[in-house]
Amino acid sequence: MTPTAGAPLPVTLLSGFLGAGKTTVLNQLLNHADGLRFAVVENEFGAVNIDSQLISRNSGGIIELSNGCVCCTINADLVRALQDLAARRAAGELTFDWIIIETTGLADPGAVAQTFFAAPELRTGFMLDGIVVVVDALHAQQQLDEHRVVQRQVGFADRLLLAKCDLVDAEAIVDLSARLGRINPRASQQSLVRGRAAPGSLLGIGGFNLDATLLAPDAPPIARFLPLPGATGATRWSRRPAAHHDEITAFVLDAGEVDLDRVGAFVQSLIDESTEFKKLGMELLRYKGILAIADDDRKLIFQGVQRVVGFDYGDLWEPQEERRSRIVLIGKNLPEMPLREAFLNCLQASL
């Protein structure tokens, strides 16, 4: 898992609401990382950063961003902090393999993620590997009801870590896991034991790689739940009907071969402020698609964070593969039927 020489520095964004247990997870990672060395960018509101004093010194270095928040779009302080870390590493002042950014509990991870794609200074030297969100299993249901930022944190996640499960009965965890899965079906879930997660489940996620990995449209919300570390066999939890109506939801668009120009216009309509989708109050958090373009043997892959989107061609379609176009959308107030109709209008057969 150690990055290769000359490769971009991998970065993991660690998020979660106030008191969820982010610092505990971070300390466990720093102290059980099998030789990996980390640099930590620690952010908190206020002139004195208490959390940074709680972080284990078993790391390559700590940079504090106090009295501010890294959740501002293209945050200049964050860019400077990362550049400073890279410069000190190159000069031999610091030794580390990975960068962890721990955000304040009130931060929206989306703007941080956008910074890595929108700031030219970060595009070549750094690679955002994934967004890990710690969820307080004891208080999460109430927090999801009362704080929009908690829903957004869940919506942006590549991994969801359920902390404080020892304080909650199994039935409550079933309900919470199902709710989290409805908000974000593409993020795997893992219960923690005393805040500890295997480093392999937090690092090397590749959450922003343009690859052909996409959740199957018929997968149940909790199909990607990871059992407690050390548990034997699969965890068998029954699914219950939805009891909550969260404004952050997710669904999959599914069609056959699509026309390149039409699907390009469709994706643009998802992020253009002047479109009917935006006028309906739709707000995308994360989205990813694998497209079968008519008369092209390559898979066209794209993914985006809010209004920043990237495209690339992937592997060839195998002869036995069904050429299907699928897009996972996670966002607020998604108008499902209009989106489905617009996507179906991209079909090659409709031309």
C-alpha positions as CSV (number, residue, x, y, z in Angstrom):
1,M,0.0,0.0,0.0
2,T,3.0,2.3,0.2
3,P,2.9,4.8,-2.7
4,T,5.5,4.3,-5.4
5,A,8.3,6.8,-5.8
6,G,7.4,9.8,-7.9
7,A,3.6,9.1,-7.7
8,P,1.2,11.7,-6.5
9,L,0.9,11.9,-2.7
10,P,-2.3,10.1,-1.7
11,V,-4.7,12.0,0.5
12,T,-7.6,10.6,2.7
13,L,-10.3,13.0,3.9
14,L,-11.6,12.0,7.3
15,S,-14.9,13.5,8.1
16,G,-17.9,13.1,10.5
17,F,-20.1,15.2,12.7
18,L,-19.1,16.7,16.0
19,G,-18.2,14.0,18.6
20,A,-18.5,11.1,16.1
21,G,-15.1,9.8,17.0
22,K,-12.9,11.0,14.2
23,T,-9.8,11.6,16.4
24,T,-10.1,8.1,17.9
25,V,-10.2,6.6,14.4
26,L,-7.2,8.7,13.4
27,N,-5.1,7.7,16.4
28,Q,-5.9,4.1,15.9
29,L,-4.8,4.4,12.3
30,L,-1.6,6.2,13.2
31,N,-0.7,3.6,15.8
32,H,-1.5,0.5,13.8
33,A,-0.4,1.3,10.2
34,D,2.2,-1.4,9.6
35,G,5.1,1.0,9.0
36,L,3.2,3.6,7.0
37,R,4.0,7.2,8.0
38,F,1.3,9.9,7.8
39,A,1.2,13.7,7.7
40,V,-2.0,15.0,9.3
41,V,-3.7,18.3,8.4
42,E,-5.9,19.0,11.4
43,N,-8.7,21.6,11.1
44,E,-11.0,23.0,13.8
45,F,-13.0,26.1,14.5
46,G,-11.5,28.5,17.1
47,A,-8.1,30.0,17.7
48,V,-6.9,27.0,19.8
49,N,-7.0,23.6,18.2
50,I,-7.7,21.2,21.0
51,D,-8.1,18.2,18.7
52,S,-4.5,18.5,17.4
53,Q,-3.2,18.0,21.0
54,L,-5.1,14.7,21.2
55,I,-3.5,13.2,18.0
56,S,-0.8,10.6,18.4
57,R,2.7,11.9,17.5
58,N,3.4,8.6,15.8
59,S,3.1,10.4,12.4
60,G,5.3,12.2,9.9
61,G,4.0,15.6,10.9
62,I,1.0,17.7,11.9
63,I,-0.2,20.9,10.3
64,E,-2.9,22.8,12.2
65,L,-5.5,25.0,10.4
66,S,-7.1,26.8,13.3
67,N,-9.7,29.5,13.4
68,G,-11.1,28.6,10.1
69,C,-12.6,25.8,8.0
70,V,-11.2,23.8,5.1
71,C,-14.7,23.4,3.7
72,C,-14.5,26.7,1.7
73,T,-14.3,26.1,-2.1
74,I,-10.6,26.0,-3.3
75,N,-9.5,26.9,0.2
76,A,-6.2,28.8,-0.1
77,D,-5.0,27.7,3.4
78,L,-5.5,24.0,2.6
79,V,-3.6,24.4,-0.7
80,R,-0.7,26.1,1.0
81,A,-0.7,23.5,3.8
82,L,-0.5,20.7,1.3
83,Q,2.2,22.4,-0.8
84,D,4.2,23.0,2.4
85,L,4.0,19.4,3.4
86,A,5.2,18.3,0.0
87,A,8.1,20.8,0.0
88,R,9.2,19.7,3.5
89,R,9.0,16.0,2.4
90,A,11.1,16.7,-0.7
91,A,13.7,18.6,1.5
92,G,13.9,15.6,3.9
93,E,12.5,17.6,6.8
94,L,9.5,15.2,7.1
95,T,9.1,11.5,6.2
96,F,5.6,10.3,5.3
97,D,3.8,8.2,2.8
98,W,0.2,9.4,3.1
99,I,-1.7,12.6,4.1
100,I,-4.8,12.6,6.3
101,I,-7.1,15.6,6.4
102,E,-9.3,15.6,9.5
103,T,-12.0,18.2,9.0
104,T,-14.1,20.0,11.6
105,G,-17.3,18.2,12.5
106,L,-19.3,20.9,10.8
107,A,-17.5,20.7,7.4
108,D,-19.1,19.7,4.1
109,P,-16.6,17.3,2.5
110,G,-17.7,18.3,-1.0
111,A,-15.9,21.6,-1.2
112,V,-12.7,20.0,0.1
113,A,-12.9,17.3,-2.6
114,Q,-13.5,19.9,-5.3
115,T,-10.4,21.7,-4.2
116,F,-8.3,18.8,-5.4
117,F,-9.7,19.0,-8.9
118,A,-10.2,22.8,-9.2
119,A,-6.9,24.0,-7.7
120,P,-4.2,23.7,-10.4
121,E,-1.5,23.5,-7.7
122,L,-2.8,20.2,-6.5
123,R,-3.7,18.4,-9.7
124,T,-0.4,16.7,-10.4
125,G,1.3,16.3,-7.0
126,F,-1.7,15.0,-5.0
127,M,-4.3,12.3,-5.4
128,L,-7.5,12.3,-3.3
129,D,-7.9,8.6,-2.5
130,G,-11.2,8.6,-0.7
131,I,-13.6,10.2,1.8
132,V,-14.0,8.3,5.0
133,V,-16.9,9.4,7.3
134,V,-17.3,8.4,10.9
135,V,-20.9,8.0,12.0
136,D,-22.0,8.1,15.7
137,A,-24.3,5.1,15.9
138,L,-25.7,6.3,19.2
139,H,-26.8,9.7,18.0
140,A,-26.9,9.4,14.2
141,Q,-30.6,9.0,13.7
142,Q,-31.3,12.3,15.5
143,Q,-28.3,14.0,13.9
144,L,-29.5,13.0,10.4
145,D,-33.0,14.4,11.2
146,E,-31.7,17.7,12.6
147,H,-28.5,18.6,10.8
148,R,-28.3,18.7,7.0
149,V,-24.5,18.6,7.1
150,V,-24.7,15.1,8.5
151,Q,-26.7,13.9,5.5
152,R,-24.2,15.6,3.2
153,Q,-21.2,14.0,4.9
154,V,-22.9,10.6,4.4
155,G,-23.7,11.4,0.8
156,F,-20.1,12.2,-0.1
157,A,-18.6,9.2,1.7
158,D,-16.7,6.3,0.0
159,R,-16.5,4.5,3.4
160,L,-18.8,4.8,6.4
161,L,-17.4,3.8,9.8
162,L,-20.1,3.2,12.5
163,A,-18.6,4.1,15.9
164,K,-20.1,3.5,19.3
165,C,-21.9,0.4,18.2
166,D,-21.4,-1.1,21.6
167,L,-23.8,1.5,23.0
168,V,-26.6,0.6,20.6
169,D,-28.6,-2.6,20.3
170,A,-28.4,-4.7,17.1
171,E,-31.9,-3.7,15.9
172,A,-31.0,0.0,16.0
173,I,-27.8,-0.7,14.0
174,V,-29.9,-2.5,11.4
175,D,-32.2,0.5,11.0
176,L,-29.3,2.9,10.9
177,S,-27.4,0.9,8.4
178,A,-30.4,0.6,6.1
179,R,-31.0,4.4,6.3
180,L,-27.3,5.1,5.5
181,G,-27.6,2.7,2.6
182,R,-30.6,4.6,1.2
183,I,-28.7,7.9,1.4
184,N,-25.5,6.5,-0.1
185,P,-25.6,2.9,-1.6
186,R,-22.1,3.2,-3.0
187,A,-20.3,3.6,0.3
188,S,-19.5,0.4,2.2
189,Q,-20.2,0.4,5.9
190,Q,-18.0,-1.0,8.7
191,S,-18.6,-1.2,12.5
192,L,-15.7,-0.2,14.7
193,V,-14.3,-1.9,17.8
194,R,-12.9,0.9,20.1
195,G,-12.5,3.1,17.1
196,R,-10.2,0.7,15.2
197,A,-10.6,-0.1,11.6
198,A,-8.1,-2.1,9.5
199,P,-5.8,0.3,7.5
200,G,-6.7,-1.5,4.4
201,S,-10.3,-0.5,4.7
202,L,-9.4,3.2,5.0
203,L,-6.5,3.5,2.5
204,G,-6.2,2.6,-1.1
205,I,-9.9,3.2,-1.7
206,G,-9.5,4.7,-5.1
207,G,-12.8,6.5,-4.6
208,F,-12.0,9.1,-7.3
209,N,-10.3,6.8,-9.8
210,L,-12.0,6.8,-13.2
211,D,-12.6,3.0,-13.3
212,A,-15.5,0.7,-14.2
213,T,-16.4,-0.1,-10.6
214,L,-20.1,0.7,-10.1
215,L,-22.7,-0.6,-7.7
216,A,-25.1,-2.9,-9.4
217,P,-28.5,-1.2,-9.8
218,D,-30.3,-4.1,-8.0
219,A,-28.0,-4.3,-5.0
220,P,-29.8,-3.9,-1.7
221,P,-28.7,-0.9,0.4
222,I,-26.8,-2.9,3.1
223,A,-25.3,-5.4,0.7
224,R,-21.9,-3.8,1.2
225,F,-21.9,-3.9,5.0
226,L,-18.6,-5.1,6.4
227,P,-18.9,-7.2,9.6
228,L,-17.1,-6.4,12.8
229,P,-13.3,-6.9,12.5
230,G,-12.6,-10.5,13.5
231,A,-16.2,-11.7,13.0
232,T,-16.7,-15.0,11.2
233,G,-19.2,-15.4,8.4
234,A,-21.5,-12.8,6.9
235,T,-23.6,-10.6,9.1
236,R,-27.3,-11.5,8.5
237,W,-29.5,-8.5,9.3
238,S,-33.1,-8.2,8.2
239,R,-34.1,-5.2,6.1
240,R,-36.9,-3.0,7.4
241,P,-39.1,-0.5,5.5
242,A,-38.0,3.1,5.4
243,A,-39.1,5.2,8.3
244,H,-37.3,8.4,7.4
245,H,-37.5,10.8,4.6
246,D,-34.0,12.2,4.1
247,E,-33.5,15.0,1.6
248,I,-30.2,13.3,0.5
249,T,-31.0,10.2,-1.6
250,A,-29.5,8.1,-4.3
251,F,-30.7,6.1,-7.3
252,V,-29.3,4.5,-10.5
253,L,-30.1,5.4,-14.1
254,D,-29.9,2.5,-16.4
255,A,-30.2,2.3,-20.2
256,G,-28.6,0.7,-23.2
257,E,-26.2,2.3,-25.7
258,V,-26.3,6.1,-25.7
259,D,-25.4,8.8,-28.2
260,L,-22.3,10.7,-27.2
261,D,-23.5,14.2,-27.9
262,R,-26.8,13.6,-26.2
263,V,-25.4,12.1,-23.1
264,G,-22.8,14.9,-22.9
265,A,-25.6,17.4,-22.9
266,F,-27.4,15.4,-20.3
267,V,-24.4,15.4,-17.9
268,Q,-24.0,19.1,-18.5
269,S,-27.6,19.7,-17.6
270,L,-27.0,18.0,-14.2
271,I,-24.5,20.8,-13.2
272,D,-25.6,23.8,-15.2
273,E,-27.3,26.3,-12.9
274,S,-29.7,27.4,-15.6
275,T,-31.4,24.0,-16.3
276,E,-34.8,22.9,-15.2
277,F,-33.1,20.3,-12.8
278,K,-31.5,23.1,-10.9
279,K,-34.7,25.1,-10.8
280,L,-36.4,22.1,-9.2
281,G,-33.9,22.5,-6.3
282,M,-31.7,19.5,-7.3
283,E,-28.2,19.6,-5.8
284,L,-25.8,16.8,-6.8
285,L,-23.2,15.7,-4.3
286,R,-21.5,12.8,-6.1
287,Y,-22.2,10.9,-9.3
288,K,-20.5,8.3,-11.4
289,G,-21.3,6.6,-14.6
290,I,-20.2,3.9,-17.1
291,L,-21.5,4.6,-20.5
292,A,-21.9,2.4,-23.6
293,I,-21.4,4.8,-26.5
294,A,-22.9,3.8,-29.8
295,D,-20.2,2.7,-32.4
296,D,-17.4,2.8,-29.8
297,D,-15.9,-0.3,-28.2
298,R,-14.5,1.6,-25.2
299,K,-16.3,2.2,-21.9
300,L,-16.7,5.9,-21.3
301,I,-16.3,6.5,-17.5
302,F,-17.1,9.7,-15.7
303,Q,-17.6,10.9,-12.1
304,G,-18.1,14.2,-10.4
305,V,-18.3,16.1,-7.2
306,Q,-20.9,18.7,-7.2
307,R,-20.1,20.8,-10.3
308,V,-16.7,19.4,-11.0
309,V,-16.8,16.4,-13.4
310,G,-14.2,14.3,-15.3
311,F,-14.4,11.9,-18.2
312,D,-12.0,9.2,-19.5
313,Y,-12.2,6.1,-21.6
314,G,-11.7,2.8,-19.8
315,D,-11.5,-0.8,-20.9
316,L,-13.0,-2.3,-24.0
317,W,-16.4,-3.9,-23.7
318,E,-15.9,-7.7,-23.6
319,P,-17.7,-9.6,-26.4
320,Q,-20.0,-11.3,-23.8
321,E,-20.8,-8.1,-21.9
322,E,-24.1,-6.5,-22.2
323,R,-23.5,-2.9,-23.3
324,R,-25.4,-1.0,-20.6
325,S,-25.1,2.6,-19.5
326,R,-25.5,3.2,-15.8
327,I,-25.2,6.3,-13.6
328,V,-25.3,6.5,-9.8
329,L,-26.6,9.9,-8.6
330,I,-26.4,11.0,-4.9
331,G,-27.9,14.4,-4.1
332,K,-30.6,16.5,-2.6
333,N,-34.1,16.8,-4.0
334,L,-33.4,14.6,-7.0
335,P,-36.4,14.6,-9.4
336,E,-36.3,11.0,-10.2
337,M,-38.8,10.7,-13.0
338,P,-37.6,13.8,-15.0
339,L,-34.0,12.5,-14.7
340,R,-34.9,9.1,-15.9
341,E,-36.8,10.5,-18.8
342,A,-33.9,12.8,-19.8
343,F,-31.5,9.9,-19.6
344,L,-33.6,7.7,-21.7
345,N,-33.7,10.5,-24.3
346,C,-29.9,9.8,-24.7
347,L,-30.5,6.4,-26.2
348,Q,-29.1,5.8,-29.6
349,A,-32.3,4.1,-30.7
350,S,-34.3,7.4,-30.0
351,L,-32.4,9.3,-32.7
